[in-house]
Amino acid sequence: MNWRAGNRSCLPNPTGARGSVHAPTSFCGLHSGAVYRALHRLEANGYVTSSWDTSGSGPARRLCTLTPSGYEHLAEWVDVMGEIASSLGSLVKASRRALSGSKAAALA
């Protein structure tokens, strides 16, 4: 999975390529400390493996790889988030209908 750091995108590489990637220094506006704490928890639960990449110039960078159970966990998480997104979409639509009815009543 290839995470694009340094922009506003929180999405993995849309090609779905699997492999090791460098841990981002920021992700979706989160500070690097929060990102690394989350990565450490994922590693402790067996969802991610990591190592240090010292091959390039500059400071060492953390290299992260999803494990097979990590991919399963991610698939479950995506399903749950899809259900939440659907529920929130329904709530937004209902709220807009209620607000448009309130506007019409207020103008009458």
N, C-alpha and C positions, 0 to 999 in steps of 0.2 A: 504494500500500500504506500503510495507516495503522497505525503502531506505537503501542501504548498504553504510555506510559512512566509510571513512578511506582507501578506495582503489580507483582504477581508474574507477570503474564502476559507471555509472550514471543511471543505469536501475533500475526500481522497481523490486521487487521480481517476478521472472518468474512464480511463482505459481498463481499470480494474487490475492493473499489473500487480502481481505479488512479488514480494522480495523485501530486502532490508532497506530501510531509509534512515536518514539522520533525523534525530529528534529535533523538532522546531524549538527556536528560542522563544517564540510566542505563537499562540494558536488561538484564533477566534477572540483576540483581545485579552487572553489570559496571560498573566505573568509567567515567565519561565519556571519559577518555583512551583507554581500550581501544576504546570504541565509535567514537570519531573516527578512531583508527588503522585500524580495520577499514573504516570508510567511505572513508577516503583510498585504501586498497588497492583497494577495489571501484571507486572512481572511476578510479584509474590503469589498471585493467584494462578500463575501458569499460563496467562494469556499472551504474554510478550516475553521474548528473550532480548537481551541487549549486551552490547560490548562497546569498547571504546575504539574509535577509528583515529589512528594517529598518522595515517598515510599522507594526508595533505599538509599544506603549510598552515600555520596558525595553530590555535588551540585544538586539542583533541575534541572530537564530537562523538556524541552517543549514537550508536547504530542500533536501531530497534527492528525486530521482526515479529510479526504475529505468529503464534503457534497454531496448530490445527484446532485446539480448543478455543483459542482466541478468535479464530474465524467463526466458529460456532456461536460464541458469545456475542460477537459483533452482529451476526445474522439475527439472533434473538433480540438484541437491542434495537436494531433497525425496524423489526416488526413492531415492537412496543412503541417506538417513537412514531411510526406510521399511524398506529391506532390513536395516539395522543394528538397528532397533527390533524387527523380526521375529526376527532371530537372537538378540538379547538376551532376548526373550520366551521363546524355546525353551530357552535356557540357564536361565532362572529356573524354568520348569516342570520341567525335568530335575533341577535342584538341589533343588526342593521334594520331588520324588518320592524322591530319594536320601536327603534328610533324614528324611522320614517313615518310610522303611524302616529307617534307623539308629535312630530312636526306638523302633520296634517291637522291633528286635533287642536294644536296651539294656534294655527293660522285661521281656524274656523270661527 
